[in-house]
Amino acid sequence: MTGLNGQRMDANVVVLGTDNVGKSALIVRFLTRRFIGEYGDIESFYTHNIVVDGREQTLNIWDAPYSQQDPSFETLLCEKRLQWADGLVLVYSICDRASFNTVSRLVHTIKTTKDFLGFEKMPIVIVGNKRDLHHRRTVLSEEGRLLALSADCQFYEVSAAENYHSVLMVFHGLVDRIRESRVSVKKLAGIKGIVKSMSAVFARRRTDSL
């Protein structure tokens, strides 16, 4: 980031989801406007420039594999990916109940993490993908909305296969939340600085009066 008052901002985004939910397709749709349906479970990094509300943004996107077989994964997530990330996109398939349960568990893990200060406030977007396959739906839209509402996350249902604009909104929405989060952190730091200064002044006055 080059400054909250400047025109440019850099942000690191981690995209997570279990196999076959379409998270890589979602990213490539956002980056290229094209839909490519088949991907292996590979780890990828991308850098992409966008303009949001007249401001140029550079997004560094980490397409991170999710290992359902590794019970320590969520601990590793907190230790590694969250330290790097400014925001998260958690993707499930509306046709896959298990993938939704994984996202629900991840949201809970992140929001209740106490080991790393501030992670519970990290901007998160929850995405239900494969909306075009509504005839195979096993997760209701209302369930996704309720999960997002309970965790103060944004929520979108999209079809990476059919709609570029909705995918664009996912990432633009996250960028907005990251910007708002940074502004609030800056304000909080300013308030803490004022309180600290006032406390020091009062402490000196008490000392002088002794």
C-alpha positions in Angstrom: 0.0 0.0 0.0 1.3 3.4 -0.9 -0.8 5.4 1.6 -4.5 5.6 2.6 -4.8 9.1 1.2 -3.1 8.2 -2.1 -4.6 6.9 -5.2 -2.9 3.5 -5.2 -3.3 0.6 -2.9 -1.8 -2.9 -2.9 -3.6 -5.8 -1.2 -2.9 -9.5 -0.7 -5.9 -11.8 -1.2 -6.0 -15.5 -0.3 -8.6 -17.6 -2.1 -9.5 -20.9 -0.3 -11.9 -23.7 -1.1 -11.9 -27.5 -1.3 -11.4 -29.5 -4.5 -13.9 -28.9 -7.3 -15.6 -25.9 -6.0 -14.3 -23.7 -8.8 -12.0 -21.4 -6.9 -9.3 -21.4 -9.6 -11.9 -20.9 -12.3 -13.3 -18.0 -10.3 -9.8 -16.4 -10.1 -9.0 -16.9 -13.8 -12.5 -15.6 -14.8 -11.7 -12.4 -12.8 -8.2 -12.1 -14.3 -8.9 -12.8 -17.9 -12.8 -12.7 -18.3 -12.5 -16.2 -19.7 -13.9 -19.4 -18.2 -11.7 -22.5 -18.1 -13.4 -25.3 -16.3 -10.6 -27.8 -15.5 -7.9 -27.2 -13.0 -5.7 -29.4 -10.8 -5.3 -28.8 -7.1 -2.2 -26.6 -7.6 -0.9 -23.6 -5.7 -0.7 -20.4 -7.8 0.1 -16.7 -7.4 -1.2 -13.9 -9.5 -0.7 -10.1 -9.6 -3.5 -8.0 -11.2 -4.2 -4.3 -11.5 -7.7 -3.0 -11.3 -9.4 0.4 -10.8 -12.0 0.6 -8.1 -13.8 3.9 -7.4 -11.3 5.7 -9.5 -8.3 4.3 -7.6 -5.8 2.0 -9.0 -5.4 -1.2 -7.0 -2.8 -4.0 -7.3 -4.1 -7.3 -6.1 -1.7 -10.1 -5.2 -3.8 -13.3 -5.3 -2.8 -16.6 -3.7 -4.8 -19.5 -5.0 -4.2 -21.8 -2.0 -4.9 -25.5 -2.0 -7.0 -26.9 0.8 -6.0 -30.3 2.2 -9.0 -32.1 3.8 -6.7 -35.0 4.7 -4.4 -32.8 6.8 -5.9 -32.2 10.2 -3.3 -29.5 11.0 -4.2 -27.5 7.9 -6.3 -24.9 9.7 -3.5 -24.3 12.2 -1.1 -23.8 9.3 -3.6 -21.5 7.7 -3.6 -19.2 10.6 0.2 -19.3 10.9 1.0 -18.7 7.3 -1.8 -17.6 5.0 -3.4 -15.2 7.4 -0.1 -13.4 8.2 0.2 -12.7 4.5 -3.4 -11.9 3.7 -5.2 -8.5 3.8 -8.5 -10.3 2.9 -9.9 -13.7 2.2 -12.3 -15.2 -0.4 -13.8 -18.5 0.8 -15.4 -20.5 -1.9 -17.9 -23.4 -1.8 -20.0 -25.1 -4.4 -23.8 -24.8 -4.0 -23.8 -28.5 -5.2 -21.5 -29.7 -2.4 -22.7 -29.6 1.2 -19.3 -30.7 2.5 -17.6 -27.7 0.8 -20.0 -25.4 2.6 -19.4 -27.1 5.9 -15.6 -26.5 5.4 -16.1 -22.8 4.7 -18.3 -22.5 7.8 -15.6 -24.2 9.9 -12.9 -21.9 8.4 -14.9 -18.8 9.1 -15.3 -19.9 12.7 -11.6 -20.7 13.0 -10.6 -17.4 11.7 -13.0 -15.3 13.6 -12.2 -17.0 16.9 -8.4 -17.0 16.5 -6.8 -15.4 19.5 -3.2 -16.2 18.7 -2.9 -13.5 16.1 -4.3 -10.1 17.0 -6.7 -8.7 14.5 -7.4 -11.9 12.5 -11.0 -11.9 13.8 -11.5 -8.6 12.0 -10.0 -9.7 8.7 -12.3 -8.8 5.7 -13.8 -12.1 4.3 -16.0 -12.7 1.3 -18.0 -16.0 1.2 -18.8 -17.1 -2.3 -21.3 -19.8 -3.3 -20.1 -20.9 -6.8 -21.8 -22.9 -9.6 -25.1 -21.0 -9.4 -25.8 -22.2 -13.0 -26.1 -25.7 -11.6 -29.1 -24.8 -9.5 -30.9 -28.1 -10.4 -28.1 -29.9 -8.4 -28.2 -27.4 -5.5 -27.7 -28.9 -2.0 -26.9 -25.6 -0.2 -29.6 -22.9 -0.1 -28.8 -19.3 -0.7 -30.3 -18.4 2.7 -27.7 -20.6 4.4 -24.8 -18.8 2.8 -26.4 -15.4 3.7 -26.9 -16.4 7.3 -23.4 -17.7 7.6 -22.0 -14.4 6.2 -24.4 -12.3 8.4 -23.4 -14.2 11.6 -19.7 -13.6 10.9 -19.9 -10.1 9.5 -18.7 -11.2 6.0 -19.8 -10.3 2.6 -21.7 -13.0 0.6 -22.2 -13.6 -3.1 -23.7 -16.4 -5.1 -22.1 -16.6 -8.5 -21.5 -18.7 -11.6 -17.9 -18.4 -12.7 -19.0 -20.3 -15.8 -21.7 -17.9 -16.9 -21.2 -14.5 -15.4 -18.1 -12.3 -15.3 -19.7 -9.3 -13.7 -20.7 -11.1 -10.6 -17.2 -12.5 -10.2 -15.8 -9.0 -10.6 -18.1 -7.8 -7.8 -16.6 -10.4 -5.5 -13.1 -9.0 -5.7 -14.2 -5.3 -5.9 -16.3 -5.8 -2.8 -13.3 -7.3 -1.0 -11.1 -4.5 -2.0 -13.6 -2.0 -0.6 -13.7 -3.9 2.7 -9.9 -4.0 2.9 -9.7 -0.3 2.4 -12.4 0.3 5.1 -10.5 -2.0 7.4 -7.3 -0.1 6.9 -8.9 3.3 7.5 -10.5 2.0 10.8 -7.2 0.5 11.9 -5.5 3.9 11.2 -8.2 5.7 13.2 -8.0 3.3 16.1 -4.2 3.7 16.2 -4.7 7.5 16.3 -7.1 7.2 19.1 -4.8 4.9 21.1 -2.0 7.4 20.5 -4.1 10.2 21.9 -5.1 8.2 24.9 -1.5 7.1 25.5 -0.3 10.8 25.3 -3.1 11.9 27.7 -2.3 9.1 30.1 1.4 10.2 30.1 0.4 13.8 30.8 -1.8 12.9 33.7 0.9 10.6 35.0 3.4 13.4 34.9 0.9 15.8 36.7 0.4 13.2 39.5 4.1 12.8 39.8 4.6 16.6 40.0 2.0 17.0 42.6 3.7 14.5 45.0 
